[in-house]
């Protein structure tokens, strides 16, 4: 079996966030949840629990983001033209 990028999900105090996902992304998230549960042996009751670790992993491996954080600069907010 392929090694997934996520490991066991830490039990941490959550912050409530509401997002809307396209149906195909939700299907893939549910499939990833099933694969991760088989790989780690940890039952995951809700695919939404993967969103935070996936975002954290994405940000941790984003070189430009890490470089900016190391410099102590806040990430710039998108301008009105970027929205």
Number of C-alpha atoms within 10 A of each C-alpha: 6 6 8 11 10 13 13 15 15 8 7 6 6 8 6 5 6 5 6 7 10 7 9 9 11 14 13 12 19 17 13 16 20 16 15 22 16 13 15 13 10 13 13 17 10 10 16 14 16 18 12 14 17 13 11 11 13 13 13 11 11 11 11 11 15 14 11 13 12 10 8 9 10 10 11 7 7 8 7 6 5 6 5
